[in-house]
Amino acid sequence: MKLLDYTKARMKGISEAIMRFWAVFLLLIVAATLTAISIETPDDDLQKHILAAFFGAFAFLVAQVLCERFGETRLQRCLFLVAGALVTVAYYIWILNVGNINDMVWVKTFTLFFALFAAFVWVPSIRGESDFNATFLSVFKAFFVSLFFSGIIYGGLMLITLAVDQLLFEVDSNVYGHISNIIWVLWAPMLMLSLIPVFAGKNKNPGKIAKGTGYPKFLEVLLSYVLVPLASVYTLVLVIYMLKTIVLGTWTDNLLEPLLLSYLIGVILIYILVRRLSNAFTRFYVAVFPALMAAIALFQLVASYIKAADTGIEASRYYVMLFSLYSIICGVLLFIFPKKKNGYLASLAIIFALVCVTPYFGAFDTSIRNQTRLVEKTLIKNDMLKDGVLVPGDNLPDEDKQKIYNSVMYLQHVGRLDRLEFLPGDFGTGFDDFQTTFGFNPYNVGIDKAVKRYWPDSGSLIKTAGYDYLLDSWVNISTEDYTRSICTVTEEDKEYELKLVGYGNVSLILGLADTELLKVSVSEIFDTVFSYSDPNGIIDSGRLTFDFENSSAKIRVYIRQISINDTGPGNMDAVIMFSVK
């Protein structure tokens, strides 16, 4: 009976949520319908319309809570809904005109999603009876409850469908996609919204608010005695890591940003969730961690700035630096005003998110300007850019080569190579075009001079005349003794075997039973190629072709790619042809 009663309560709650968030529900239906169409007939253009529908759903979420909190008159409520519609239309027009949906579009879209979601959580707490910590907790609980039950339903339906497919009759594979669509686009969001109480307006229910903002025993224990201690230990590890970095001067360590960024996000979330708890662990956390967070965020900002000064600003680093600044401000405010409702955490997040997507000052516009200047500055420094004309050159440090290559690749990735006005109109980002234009092969940048790598022109023809068999093979020279059979061929009741034997001095052997027909020293091939004085890169295919022949057989080795270390180990990707006489 309890299960039945709970099911009835949830269905009633969902019906109430549909009435409350009717515009959101309609847009989710649009998104689900378009997704269903794309499952049956994949179309990249539909993706823009789907994103616009989801964006509209988020916009009307904010519009609805604005109506509940500030819509005292019908006119005010209409104005909020019109604002939600205008924001949706603006986004729709923008995404229809961006061309292909690339990383820049995705990042800007999810940044806007985040801003709208933050507003959805924050608005009910503005000059309201429930503070931001309470509204955040209610949304947090609703999200995970919805995720849990929706996951169970999803898993059950998937298993049922699989059982029908395996035991009864064949089920179209698209059915699995349609189930996912219904559960995660329609059911889960509406279930989540049904669990979020109305915090203001005529439909406000104090009982539902108290239930929605209360701590289940499990969550209280998890936060107080698991997450807070874990965050404390993580903080200790980071403090030691910070001291190590300062002492050793390894500010550009790639581990810094992901480690510290994940910490800052986690600390802020835990702080909001435990703010209304009162025990020894949470009181210590609330009192101490804001100051530690500000210090660690400052360290992250300095580290990112040092790295940006060396390698330039990319959009990802822009976000890291801005979030670090956000964390510093929040940490200071939380330390100075610990008893405030903390709504400024959301309002500042919205402001910073909007800054990230604004023209000129945003993440991508800033990074494009920075990377363009970095390329030009590095070229001028090495006398490769004179009066706006690019002069190819190879006599520059590997560090500068890496800067040029990385910046050019970044500008290409975001579709703004046009900012480099000195590039020829037919410039591509392949190795050949890059080497022709800039004078150096980016593939070799930073490679140890003791290692040589060669490959023939991709358009090279392989002559096979006079050979009966051709195969691909990957050949290694290592310090381990091994014998590896490459292939066997049966011809006139005789079985021939081609194999690699030895270590250090590796041989390629073509044999018949116990008889050795032809033995080729692979090590000598490696030594010969290593003796080439050419810079790493593409060389004439003839110099990567090796022929061996005796009275019994002949073998041709055509190297497609080879890497050799002067200490001995190496490998090559080769085409091997052979014939038995």
C-alpha positions as CSV (number, residue, x, y, z in Angstrom):
1,M,0.0,0.0,0.0
2,K,2.8,2.4,0.8
3,L,4.3,1.9,-2.7
4,L,0.9,2.5,-4.2
5,D,0.3,5.6,-2.1
6,Y,3.8,6.9,-3.0
7,T,3.2,6.3,-6.7
8,K,-0.1,8.1,-6.5
9,A,1.5,11.0,-4.7
10,R,4.3,11.2,-7.3
11,M,1.9,11.2,-10.2
12,K,-0.2,13.9,-8.5
13,G,3.0,15.9,-8.0
14,I,4.0,15.5,-11.6
15,S,0.6,16.6,-12.8
16,E,0.9,19.7,-10.5
17,A,4.4,20.3,-11.9
18,I,3.0,20.2,-15.4
19,M,0.4,22.8,-14.5
20,R,3.0,24.9,-12.7
21,F,5.7,24.7,-15.4
22,W,3.4,24.4,-18.4
23,A,5.7,26.3,-20.7
24,V,8.7,24.2,-19.6
25,F,6.7,21.0,-20.2
26,L,5.6,22.1,-23.7
27,L,9.2,22.9,-24.7
28,L,10.4,19.5,-23.3
29,I,7.7,17.8,-25.5
30,V,9.1,19.8,-28.5
31,A,12.7,18.6,-27.6
32,A,11.5,15.0,-27.1
33,T,9.7,15.0,-30.4
34,L,12.7,16.4,-32.3
35,T,14.9,13.9,-30.6
36,A,12.6,11.1,-31.6
37,I,12.8,12.3,-35.2
38,S,16.6,12.5,-35.1
39,I,16.7,8.9,-33.7
40,E,14.8,7.6,-36.7
41,T,16.3,10.0,-39.3
42,P,19.6,11.5,-38.1
43,D,19.9,15.1,-39.1
44,D,22.6,17.5,-37.8
45,D,20.4,20.5,-38.4
46,L,17.9,19.2,-35.8
47,Q,20.5,19.5,-33.1
48,K,20.2,23.3,-33.2
49,H,16.4,23.1,-32.8
50,I,16.7,20.6,-29.9
51,L,19.2,22.8,-28.1
52,A,16.9,25.8,-28.6
53,A,14.0,23.9,-27.1
54,F,16.1,22.9,-24.0
55,F,17.3,26.5,-23.7
56,G,13.7,27.7,-23.8
57,A,12.8,25.2,-21.1
58,F,15.5,26.6,-18.8
59,A,14.5,30.2,-19.6
60,F,10.9,29.5,-18.7
61,L,12.0,27.8,-15.5
62,V,13.5,31.2,-14.4
63,A,10.4,33.0,-15.7
64,Q,8.1,30.8,-13.6
65,V,10.0,31.3,-10.3
66,L,10.1,35.1,-11.1
67,C,6.4,35.0,-11.5
68,E,6.0,33.2,-8.1
69,R,8.4,35.5,-6.3
70,F,7.6,38.9,-7.8
71,G,4.6,38.5,-10.0
72,E,2.0,40.1,-7.7
73,T,-0.2,41.2,-10.7
74,R,-1.2,39.5,-13.9
75,L,0.7,42.1,-15.9
76,Q,3.9,41.4,-14.0
77,R,3.6,37.7,-14.6
78,C,2.9,38.3,-18.3
79,L,6.0,40.5,-18.5
80,F,8.2,37.7,-17.0
81,L,6.8,35.2,-19.4
82,V,7.4,37.5,-22.3
83,A,11.0,38.0,-21.1
84,G,11.5,34.2,-21.1
85,A,10.1,34.0,-24.6
86,L,12.4,36.9,-25.9
87,V,15.4,35.2,-24.4
88,T,14.5,31.9,-26.0
89,V,14.0,33.6,-29.4
90,A,17.3,35.5,-29.1
91,Y,19.1,32.2,-28.5
92,Y,17.3,30.5,-31.3
93,I,18.3,33.2,-33.8
94,W,21.8,33.1,-32.6
95,I,22.3,29.3,-32.8
96,L,20.6,29.2,-36.3
97,N,23.3,31.6,-37.6
98,V,26.5,30.1,-36.0
99,G,27.1,27.6,-38.7
100,N,28.3,24.2,-37.5
101,I,27.9,23.4,-33.8
102,N,31.5,23.4,-32.6
103,D,33.1,23.4,-29.2
104,M,32.7,27.2,-29.0
105,V,28.9,26.9,-29.5
106,W,28.7,24.0,-26.9
107,V,30.7,25.9,-24.3
108,K,28.7,29.1,-24.7
109,T,25.4,27.2,-24.6
110,F,26.2,25.3,-21.4
111,T,27.5,28.5,-19.8
112,L,24.1,30.1,-20.5
113,F,22.4,27.0,-19.2
114,F,24.4,27.3,-16.0
115,A,23.5,30.9,-15.6
116,L,19.8,30.2,-16.1
117,F,19.9,27.3,-13.6
118,A,21.7,29.4,-11.0
119,A,19.0,32.0,-11.4
120,F,16.3,29.3,-11.0
121,V,17.8,28.3,-7.7
122,W,18.5,31.8,-6.5
123,V,15.4,33.7,-7.4
124,P,13.1,32.1,-4.8
125,S,15.5,33.1,-2.0
126,I,15.6,36.9,-3.0
127,R,14.1,38.7,0.0
128,G,12.2,35.5,0.7
129,E,11.6,33.5,3.9
130,S,13.9,30.6,2.6
131,D,17.5,31.5,2.1
132,F,19.7,30.4,-0.8
133,N,21.2,27.5,1.1
134,A,17.6,26.1,1.6
135,T,16.5,26.5,-2.0
136,F,19.8,25.0,-3.2
137,L,19.3,22.0,-0.9
138,S,15.8,21.4,-2.2
139,V,16.9,21.4,-5.8
140,F,19.9,19.2,-4.9
141,K,17.7,16.6,-3.2
142,A,15.1,16.8,-6.0
143,F,17.8,16.2,-8.6
144,F,19.2,13.1,-7.0
145,V,15.8,11.6,-6.1
146,S,14.7,12.1,-9.7
147,L,18.0,10.6,-10.9
148,F,17.6,7.6,-8.7
149,F,14.0,6.7,-9.5
150,S,14.4,7.6,-13.2
151,G,17.5,5.4,-13.4
152,I,15.6,2.4,-11.9
153,I,12.7,2.9,-14.4
154,Y,15.2,3.3,-17.2
155,G,17.1,0.2,-16.3
156,G,14.0,-1.8,-15.9
157,L,12.5,-0.8,-19.3
158,M,15.9,-1.5,-21.0
159,L,16.0,-5.0,-19.4
160,I,12.4,-5.7,-20.5
161,T,13.1,-4.6,-24.0
162,L,16.3,-6.7,-24.1
163,A,14.4,-9.7,-22.9
164,V,11.7,-9.3,-25.5
165,D,14.4,-8.9,-28.2
166,Q,16.2,-12.0,-27.1
167,L,13.3,-14.3,-26.1
168,L,10.3,-13.3,-28.1
169,F,10.9,-11.3,-31.3
170,E,13.4,-8.9,-32.7
171,V,13.1,-5.3,-31.5
172,D,14.3,-2.4,-33.6
173,S,17.5,-0.9,-32.1
174,N,16.0,2.6,-32.2
175,V,13.5,1.5,-29.4
176,Y,16.4,1.8,-26.9
177,G,17.0,5.4,-28.0
178,H,13.3,6.2,-27.7
179,I,13.1,4.8,-24.2
180,S,16.1,7.0,-23.2
181,N,14.4,10.0,-24.8
182,I,11.2,9.6,-22.9
183,I,12.8,8.9,-19.6
184,W,15.6,11.5,-19.6
185,V,14.0,14.3,-21.7
186,L,10.4,14.2,-20.3
187,W,10.0,12.0,-17.2
188,A,13.1,12.8,-15.2
189,P,12.9,16.6,-15.5
190,M,9.2,16.7,-14.6
191,L,9.7,14.3,-11.7
192,M,12.5,16.6,-10.4
193,L,10.3,19.7,-10.8
194,S,7.5,18.0,-8.9
195,L,9.8,17.6,-5.9
196,I,10.7,21.3,-5.7
197,P,8.2,23.3,-3.5
198,V,6.7,26.7,-4.3
199,F,8.6,29.1,-2.1
200,A,6.5,32.2,-2.7
201,G,3.1,33.3,-3.9
202,K,-0.4,32.2,-3.3
203,N,0.5,28.5,-3.8
204,K,3.2,28.5,-1.1
205,N,2.9,25.5,1.1
206,P,5.0,25.7,4.4
207,G,4.7,22.0,4.9
208,K,6.2,21.1,1.5
209,I,8.9,23.8,2.0
210,A,9.9,22.3,5.3
211,K,10.0,18.8,3.8
212,G,11.9,20.0,0.7
213,T,14.5,21.9,2.6
214,G,15.0,19.4,5.4
215,Y,17.9,17.0,5.7
216,P,17.3,13.3,5.4
217,K,19.3,11.4,8.0
218,F,21.4,9.7,5.3
219,L,22.3,13.0,3.7
220,E,23.2,14.6,7.0
221,V,25.5,11.7,7.9
222,L,27.0,11.7,4.4
223,L,27.7,15.4,4.5
224,S,28.9,15.7,8.1
225,Y,30.9,12.5,8.6
226,V,32.0,11.6,5.1
227,L,32.3,14.5,2.7
228,V,33.5,17.1,5.2
229,P,36.3,14.9,6.4
230,L,37.2,13.9,2.9
231,A,37.3,17.6,1.9
232,S,39.6,18.2,4.9
233,V,42.0,15.5,3.8
234,Y,41.9,16.7,0.2
235,T,42.7,20.3,1.5
236,L,45.7,19.0,3.4
237,V,47.0,17.2,0.3
238,L,46.6,20.4,-1.8
239,V,48.3,22.5,0.8
240,I,51.3,20.2,0.7
241,Y,51.2,20.2,-3.1
242,M,51.1,24.0,-3.1
243,L,54.1,24.2,-0.8
244,K,55.9,21.7,-3.0
245,T,55.1,23.8,-6.1
246,I,56.3,27.0,-4.5
247,V,59.6,25.4,-3.3
248,L,60.3,23.7,-6.6
249,G,58.9,26.4,-8.8
250,T,56.8,24.0,-10.9
251,W,54.0,26.5,-11.5
252,T,53.3,25.3,-15.0
253,D,52.5,21.7,-13.9
254,N,49.6,20.4,-15.8
255,L,48.1,18.8,-12.7
256,L,47.5,22.1,-11.0
257,E,44.4,23.3,-12.8
258,P,42.3,20.1,-12.8
259,L,43.2,19.3,-9.1
260,L,42.6,22.8,-7.8
261,L,39.5,23.4,-10.0
262,S,37.8,20.2,-8.8
263,Y,38.6,21.2,-5.2
264,L,37.1,24.7,-5.5
265,I,33.9,23.4,-7.1
266,G,33.6,20.7,-4.5
267,V,34.3,23.0,-1.5
268,I,31.7,25.5,-2.6
269,L,29.0,22.9,-3.1
270,I,29.7,21.2,0.2
271,Y,29.7,24.6,2.0
272,I,26.2,25.4,0.6
273,L,24.9,22.0,1.6
274,V,26.2,22.0,5.2
275,R,25.5,25.6,5.9
276,R,22.3,24.8,7.8
277,L,23.7,21.9,9.7
278,S,25.1,22.4,13.2
279,N,27.6,19.9,14.5
280,A,31.3,20.0,15.3
281,F,32.4,18.9,11.8
282,T,30.2,21.3,9.9
283,R,30.8,24.3,12.2
284,F,34.6,23.8,11.7
285,Y,34.1,23.5,7.9
286,V,31.9,26.7,7.8
287,A,34.4,28.7,9.9
288,V,37.7,27.6,8.3
289,F,37.2,26.5,4.7
290,P,36.2,29.9,3.2
291,A,39.6,31.3,4.0
292,L,41.4,28.2,2.8
293,M,39.3,28.2,-0.4
294,A,40.3,31.9,-1.0
295,A,44.0,31.1,-0.5
296,I,43.9,28.0,-2.8
297,A,42.0,29.9,-5.4
298,L,44.5,32.7,-5.3
299,F,47.3,30.1,-5.8
300,Q,45.4,28.7,-8.8
301,L,44.9,32.1,-10.3
302,V,48.6,32.9,-10.0
303,A,49.6,29.5,-11.5
304,S,47.2,29.9,-14.4
305,Y,48.5,33.4,-15.0
306,I,52.1,32.2,-15.1
307,K,51.1,29.5,-17.5
308,A,49.0,31.8,-19.7
309,A,52.0,34.2,-19.9
310,D,54.0,31.4,-21.4
311,T,51.5,29.6,-23.6
312,G,48.7,32.1,-24.1
313,I,45.1,32.2,-23.0
314,E,42.8,29.5,-24.3
315,A,39.0,29.5,-23.6
316,S,39.5,26.7,-21.0
317,R,42.2,28.6,-19.1
318,Y,40.0,31.8,-19.3
319,Y,37.2,29.8,-17.5
320,V,39.7,28.5,-14.9
321,M,41.1,31.9,-14.2
322,L,37.6,33.5,-14.0
323,F,36.4,30.7,-11.7
324,S,39.4,31.2,-9.5
325,L,38.7,34.9,-9.2
326,Y,35.0,34.0,-8.4
327,S,36.2,31.6,-5.7
328,I,38.5,34.2,-4.1
329,I,35.7,36.7,-3.9
330,C,33.3,34.2,-2.5
331,G,35.8,32.8,0.0
332,V,36.5,36.3,1.3
333,L,32.8,37.2,1.5
334,L,31.9,33.9,3.2
335,F,34.7,34.4,5.8
336,I,33.6,38.0,6.5
337,F,29.9,37.5,6.5
338,P,29.3,33.8,7.5
339,K,25.8,34.3,8.7
340,K,24.4,35.9,5.5
341,K,22.0,34.0,3.3
342,N,24.7,33.5,0.7
343,G,22.6,34.4,-2.3
344,Y,25.5,36.4,-3.7
345,L,27.1,33.0,-4.5
346,A,24.5,32.6,-7.2
347,S,24.3,36.2,-8.3
348,L,28.1,36.4,-8.7
349,A,28.0,33.1,-10.6
350,I,25.4,34.5,-13.0
351,I,27.5,37.7,-13.6
352,F,30.7,35.7,-14.2
353,A,28.9,33.3,-16.5
354,L,27.5,36.1,-18.6
355,V,30.9,37.8,-18.8
356,C,32.2,34.5,-20.3
357,V,29.9,34.7,-23.2
358,T,29.8,38.5,-23.9
359,P,31.4,39.8,-27.1
360,Y,35.0,41.1,-26.9
361,F,35.4,40.4,-23.1
362,G,34.2,36.8,-23.3
363,A,36.3,33.6,-23.2
364,F,36.6,33.0,-26.9
365,D,37.0,36.6,-28.1
366,T,39.7,37.1,-25.4
367,S,41.5,33.9,-26.2
368,I,41.4,34.6,-30.0
369,R,43.0,38.0,-29.5
370,N,45.6,36.6,-27.1
371,Q,46.6,33.7,-29.3
372,T,46.8,35.9,-32.4
373,R,49.1,38.3,-30.6
374,L,51.2,35.4,-29.3
375,V,51.7,34.0,-32.8
376,E,52.7,37.4,-34.2
377,K,54.9,38.3,-31.3
378,T,56.8,34.9,-31.6
379,L,57.2,35.3,-35.3
380,I,58.5,38.9,-35.0
381,K,60.9,37.8,-32.3
382,N,62.4,35.2,-34.6
383,D,62.5,37.5,-37.7
384,M,59.8,35.4,-39.4
385,L,57.2,38.2,-39.8
386,K,58.4,41.4,-41.7
387,D,56.1,44.1,-42.8
388,G,53.1,41.7,-42.6
389,V,54.9,39.0,-44.7
390,L,55.6,35.6,-43.3
391,V,59.1,34.3,-43.9
392,P,59.5,30.6,-43.3
393,G,62.3,29.6,-40.9
394,D,63.6,26.6,-39.0
395,N,66.3,28.3,-36.9
396,L,64.2,29.0,-33.8
397,P,63.9,27.4,-30.4
398,D,61.6,24.4,-30.0
399,E,59.8,26.4,-27.3
400,D,58.9,29.1,-29.9
401,K,57.9,26.4,-32.5
402,Q,55.6,24.9,-30.0
403,K,54.0,28.2,-29.2
404,I,53.4,29.0,-32.9
405,Y,52.0,25.5,-33.6
406,N,49.7,25.4,-30.6
407,S,48.3,28.9,-31.2
408,V,47.7,28.2,-34.9
409,M,45.9,25.0,-34.1
410,Y,43.8,26.7,-31.5
411,L,42.7,29.4,-33.9
412,Q,41.9,26.7,-36.4
413,H,39.9,24.8,-33.8
414,V,37.7,27.8,-33.1
415,G,37.4,28.7,-36.7
416,R,39.4,32.0,-36.6
417,L,42.5,31.4,-38.7
418,D,41.4,34.5,-40.6
419,R,42.9,36.5,-37.8
420,L,46.3,35.5,-39.1
421,E,46.3,37.8,-42.1
422,F,49.7,36.8,-43.2
423,L,48.7,33.2,-43.9
424,P,48.1,32.2,-47.6
425,G,44.5,31.7,-48.6
426,D,45.0,28.0,-49.3
427,F,46.7,27.3,-46.0
428,G,45.7,24.0,-44.3
429,T,46.7,22.7,-40.9
430,G,48.3,19.5,-42.1
431,F,52.0,18.8,-41.5
432,D,52.9,19.5,-45.2
433,D,51.2,22.8,-45.4
434,F,52.5,23.9,-42.0
435,Q,56.1,23.0,-42.9
436,T,55.8,24.8,-46.2
437,T,54.3,27.9,-44.7
438,F,56.3,28.2,-41.5
439,G,59.5,26.4,-42.4
440,F,59.4,23.7,-39.7
441,N,57.6,20.4,-39.1
442,P,55.4,20.7,-36.0
443,Y,55.5,16.9,-35.5
444,N,59.1,17.1,-34.5
445,V,58.8,20.0,-32.1
446,G,60.0,18.9,-28.7
447,I,61.3,15.5,-29.9
448,D,64.5,14.3,-28.4
449,K,67.3,14.7,-31.0
450,A,68.3,11.2,-30.1
451,V,65.1,9.9,-31.7
452,K,64.6,10.0,-35.4
453,R,61.3,9.6,-37.2
454,Y,60.7,9.3,-40.9
455,W,57.9,8.5,-43.2
456,P,57.4,8.7,-47.0
457,D,55.1,11.0,-48.8
458,S,51.6,9.7,-48.5
459,G,51.2,9.7,-52.3
460,S,54.1,7.4,-52.9
461,L,53.5,4.4,-55.0
462,I,54.6,0.9,-53.9
463,K,56.0,-1.2,-56.7
464,T,54.9,-4.9,-56.3
465,A,56.2,-6.4,-59.5
466,G,58.1,-9.6,-59.1
467,Y,56.6,-10.4,-55.7
468,D,53.9,-13.0,-54.9
469,Y,52.8,-11.8,-51.4
470,L,52.3,-8.5,-49.7
471,L,51.4,-7.9,-46.0
472,D,51.4,-5.2,-43.4
473,S,53.5,-5.6,-40.3
474,W,54.6,-3.8,-37.2
475,V,58.2,-4.4,-36.3
476,N,59.8,-3.7,-32.9
477,I,63.4,-3.7,-31.7
478,S,63.4,-4.2,-28.0
479,T,65.6,-5.6,-25.3
480,E,63.5,-8.7,-24.9
481,D,64.2,-12.0,-26.6
482,Y,61.3,-13.1,-28.7
483,T,60.2,-15.0,-31.8
484,R,57.1,-13.8,-33.5
485,S,55.5,-15.4,-36.5
486,I,54.2,-12.8,-39.0
487,C,52.5,-15.1,-41.5
488,T,52.4,-18.6,-43.0
489,V,51.8,-19.4,-46.7
490,T,51.0,-22.8,-48.1
491,E,52.1,-23.3,-51.7
492,E,52.3,-26.7,-53.5
493,D,51.9,-28.6,-50.2
494,K,54.8,-26.6,-48.7
495,E,54.3,-24.3,-45.8
496,Y,56.5,-21.2,-45.7
497,E,56.8,-19.0,-42.6
498,L,57.9,-15.4,-42.2
499,K,59.0,-14.6,-38.7
500,L,60.9,-12.2,-36.5
501,V,63.7,-13.6,-34.3
502,G,66.1,-12.2,-31.8
503,Y,66.5,-9.2,-29.6
504,G,68.8,-6.2,-30.1
505,N,69.9,-7.7,-33.4
506,V,66.5,-8.6,-34.8
507,S,66.2,-10.7,-38.0
508,L,63.4,-11.2,-40.4
509,I,63.5,-14.9,-41.6
510,L,61.7,-16.6,-44.4
511,G,61.8,-20.3,-43.9
512,L,60.5,-23.7,-45.0
513,A,60.1,-26.1,-42.1
514,D,63.5,-26.1,-40.4
515,T,65.2,-24.6,-43.5
516,E,66.2,-21.0,-43.6
517,L,65.6,-19.6,-47.1
518,L,66.4,-15.9,-46.6
519,K,67.5,-14.0,-43.5
520,V,67.3,-10.2,-43.3
521,S,68.8,-8.1,-40.6
522,V,66.1,-5.7,-39.4
523,S,68.6,-4.1,-37.1
524,E,70.8,-3.1,-40.1
525,I,67.7,-1.4,-41.7
526,F,67.2,0.6,-38.5
527,D,70.9,1.5,-38.4
528,T,70.9,2.6,-42.0
529,V,67.8,4.9,-41.5
530,F,69.2,6.3,-38.3
531,S,72.4,7.3,-40.2
532,Y,70.4,9.6,-42.4
533,S,71.3,13.2,-41.7
534,D,67.9,14.6,-42.9
535,P,65.8,16.4,-40.3
536,N,62.9,14.3,-38.9
537,G,60.0,14.1,-41.3
538,I,59.1,13.1,-44.8
539,I,61.9,11.8,-47.1
540,D,62.1,10.1,-50.5
541,S,60.3,6.8,-50.5
542,G,63.2,5.1,-52.3
543,R,65.4,5.6,-49.2
544,L,62.8,3.8,-47.1
545,T,62.7,0.8,-49.5
546,F,65.1,-2.1,-48.9
547,D,65.5,-5.2,-51.1
548,F,67.1,-8.5,-50.2
549,E,67.6,-11.5,-52.5
550,N,69.4,-14.8,-52.8
551,S,69.0,-17.9,-54.9
552,S,66.0,-19.1,-52.8
553,A,63.8,-16.1,-52.2
554,K,63.6,-12.4,-52.2
555,I,62.1,-9.8,-49.7
556,R,61.3,-6.1,-50.1
557,V,60.7,-4.0,-47.0
558,Y,58.8,-0.7,-47.6
559,I,58.8,1.5,-44.5
560,R,55.6,3.6,-44.0
561,Q,56.7,5.0,-40.7
562,I,59.8,4.5,-38.5
563,S,60.9,5.7,-35.1
564,I,64.4,4.9,-33.9
565,N,66.2,5.7,-30.7
566,D,70.0,5.9,-30.6
567,T,70.1,3.6,-27.6
568,G,68.7,0.8,-29.8
569,P,64.9,0.4,-29.3
570,G,62.7,1.4,-32.1
571,N,59.7,0.4,-34.2
572,M,58.5,0.6,-37.8
573,D,55.2,0.2,-39.7
574,A,56.2,-1.6,-42.9
575,V,54.8,-3.3,-46.0
576,I,56.7,-6.6,-46.5
577,M,56.7,-8.3,-49.9
578,F,58.3,-11.7,-50.6
579,S,58.5,-14.5,-53.1
580,V,59.9,-18.0,-53.1
581,K,61.9,-19.0,-56.2
